[in-house]
Each structure stands twice: as C-alpha cells, then as structure tokens.
Amino acid sequence: MIRVYAPASIGNIGVGFDTLGIAITPINGDLLGDCVSVEKSDNFIIKNIGLFYDQLPIELEKNIVFQCWKRFCEYLCKKYPPVMITLEKNVPVSSGLGSSACSIVATLIAINHYYGCPLDNEQLFKLMGEIEGKISGSIHLDNIAPCFLGGMRISLVVYDNINQLIPSFDNWIWVIAYPGIKVSTEMSRSVLPDKYSRKDCITHSQYLSGFIHASHTNQESLAIKCMKDIIAEPYRDKLLPVNLSVIKKSLREKGAVSCGISGSGPTIFALCNVAHVVNDVFDCLSDLYIKNNLGFVKVCVLSKLGARILLE
C-alpha cells in the first residue's frame, strides 16, 4: 500500500494573484491536508473518509480522485489493474486552502508510485495543473506548485508552467481562519472585473516585483509593505462573512503585520513576525471570524517539504 500526504496552501498571499503560493503546516504537528492511499483490490473502488468527506460529490465522475485516475490512465494510454483508492479529506471544499490541489497532488503521486513511477516530476506537475485547470476553469498553479514541491513558489504559466522557489522568512507565522462556510472558486472569480485600470496594473506590478525582490534580498519590512492585494480583495471582500477591514483593524491592534484572503476565500490569513502576539491573533480570529462548528483557526508555518509519502 502507498499512502501520500499533500499539505494545504495559501494562494495569492496578498500580492501574487494566481502567481504566488505557500505550503503550510500547523506548528502542533497536525496534518492539515489530504491523504490518499492506494492498495490492491479485485475491483476499482474509491472510498472517501476524513473530516470533510461529506462535502465531496456523490457522483463518481465528479470525484477528483476518479478524474485523476482516469486522466492518468489516458495520459499513459494504458489500462492498469484495479485498486482501492482512499481519500482522507481533511481540507474543507471551497475554503481557499487549496482543497482541490491537495486531492489532485496526493492522488497522482500515490497512483504514480503504486505503478512504479512511469511519470517523472515534470510530467506529474503538468498533469496536476491540467486537472486543476479543468476543475477551476483555468490553469493557475499557486496552490498546486507549493502543495507538490513545498515552500513559497512563483508559477509562470505563460512559460510552460515554470515554477521557482522563492526565499521565505523563517520567523513568519501564518494564522489561518476558516469560518465554516463555502465560497466557490467560480463565485470568487465571477465578482472580479474583466478589466483593470492602468494605474492598478502598474501598482500591482510594483507590489509583486517589490515583494519578490525583498524576499531574495532578505528585506522583511519591504516584503510586508508590498503584501497588498488590489486585484481580488476589494471585490471578494463582500463574499466574506465579516468585513475584512474590520478584521484587519483588530488584527493590527493585536500585533499582526499583514492580513489577507487565502486563495479565493473565505479562509483568511494573519501574518505574525514575532511569536508573542500569536495567541492574541488566534483569539481575535476565533472571536470575530468563526461562524459555526466547522470553522477553525490554526497556527501554521511554511511547509518546506510539500507532498510526501507516509507509507510505502
């Protein structure tokens, strides 16, 4: 049997719409991500378990695991012996934490290893991006790349899905809050304008280039100043259960240095660069943003490992 874990991720991180993303892991050692197991079976079976298994579609054709299996076989033009694939769904669907990326990455790595690694990492990465694109409507790798390879990644789809590791700041602590409600990627994209002003395009370019430069030159203060989202946040704010400006004000008072929407939302992140403010930030998000018993707040750091095999 093969068992693979793929971590949750934060897409965009404020400044990098559809371009930047980081893999995250809770500091308490919990596995915030999906696990996929593949084992021998007389019949092809997909089994869904985990904290959020009941959010998955009932129809087999709509199941991400099935779509990965089908595309894997098509890609290799080969019919493989039947297996049982178990998806342990521990990232809520439509949460802004790279839920689909977790399932896609874990499934393809598990299937590939089970059948003797017919695909190399480059082929796997392209296949992951293709499947994610079909699910979300367009190829964007800000969740796939860090989930698969770990760290903070910048992905350049226009250059044949090139992705590069961006240096990160070891003292950064990411406190994430999922309110317990869904906001679909389709809905989050539908509220964005079709066109942006020249001023916004220039400003966004300055923020993104400034952030990348600051990360490579270890200028933490500059990097934090550049973490501003003028592309998505002003339009997606209305989809959140609490006005983000209210949250930001409270978080700044508690010591957070940045706050933004994780991916397409509704999860938000608060960035802390000193440990002693984390508990206050955690409590603030718990009080203001969690709307039901499905919601959660977790204290995370960047995951340098990305997806990995837990059992082989």
C-alpha angles and dihedrals in degrees: 000000000000122000121187131186123205119189129229117253144202113232123204095006088210102292106043109066109192088344113070130051141158133209112230137200129187114251091228091067098253117146104242098187144057127294123206125193126193122194140161117280138168089229134031107261134173116198124189121204136147138084095305103029091121090064091066122098117262094217111091094219091058094050112108092218091056092047090052092048093048094047092045091056092044092049092054094037089228138122110224129200114269120271140179112243117195119196115199100200108203099150115076117243117251091010103126092247098106095265096164091043090054092054095043096047095044093046097048093045091048095047092044093052093044090058096045102271102284089168125062123219094266092053091045092050093052091047091050091051092048094053093044089051092054091050098046098033099249138039111262119154103192089113101029096054099052093037091054101036105020132228127060111320137190114205125201109196092177088064098056095281096304112176129187134194113245119206113251135202112255094210095058116114119192117209109194127194125196109189096205098253132103128243111179120224088234091057092045091053094045093064093056119099120251091226136032129203121258089245092055092047092052093045092049091050090052093050094048096044090044092052094049092047092048091050092052093046096043095243100150097175092053092047091054092048090053095053094101125130115209094153104062113000099070089056101036094049090087090060092061122093091233128035107261094220089061091050093047093052092052093045093050089053088053093051105264112145097203141010133186148146115288108230110311092340161197087157112081130196133217117201120215124185096187124054099220094070096052097090092051091048090048092052092046093054092044091054099041107032113030111095105177144001092280091064124092144177119216133183109224144173130202113285109226093184103059116187117001143174112256098180131018 
